[in-house]
């Protein structure tokens, strides 16, 4: 996305997570020249990301590779220098009002979490959801954040007008693994409690068990605990995939393994001579999760299904 930097907003001391202080985060306001990003070969055609970089600091985050390609720091800087696209909702409304817009599904939060803490200040995600609602545009939103509960009213309205899916990234409910691999995120079971609230409100919400980490979160016991917790929370769907390591992500993740799990380094070097692990490493995980979904009865159990309003909405297309 073409954009220009306005300047530094503030330097905020990070909170303590899991007994350890997180580095400081600098936030920069960015003036975006476009909002919707054209995407190829990803299963969706458009994406939207209100922020650049992410407070959550997940050690395996695939978006670190995007940062490297854009000549930004994919390591500490990815979560320590965060861009805030302050005009994104207004730019989005302008793009959605175009005669050429076909109301394609937009993947919301593909390269940064739309509900990282700074969203509480800027409310960019909420204002973008309001734009999607007003222009009847379907979305698929993915997050590790529990702040999505704040926007349940907008999501309900949007789900009445267009297909709306919220996917909670919950790679594992193993708290020891979570604490080391996702240091800035809410606990997995808190995410699942918010998922329950969304499903009860009629919103299609489910779980993405991604990435599963070989040797860390892929044991039969760990996989079953996560699927069972998702089913108990009323998840409408569950899917799983193992980690992949593009340049930028790979270096950061391997450094993490060297510090925290050095015994796993030989295994990961063997599994990942390139970006992706061989199919023989992925297939047992996806097969196990498929069987666990069947066993635990994962299905769409919303208390009601969103239906379009009886009368067409009269939209003000002025921006």
PyMOL commands that set and color helices and strands:
alter all, ss='L'
color gray80, all
select helices_A, chain A and resi 63-69+76-80+88-96+119-122+124-134+147-161+175-181+188-200+220-232+249-260+262-271+279-296
alter helices_A, ss='H'
color red, helices_A
select strands_A, chain A and resi 3-12+16-17+20-21+25-32+37-38+46-48+51-52+81-85+106-108+139-143+164-169+204-212+238-242
alter strands_A, ss='S'
color yellow, strands_A
deselect
rebuild
show_as cartoon
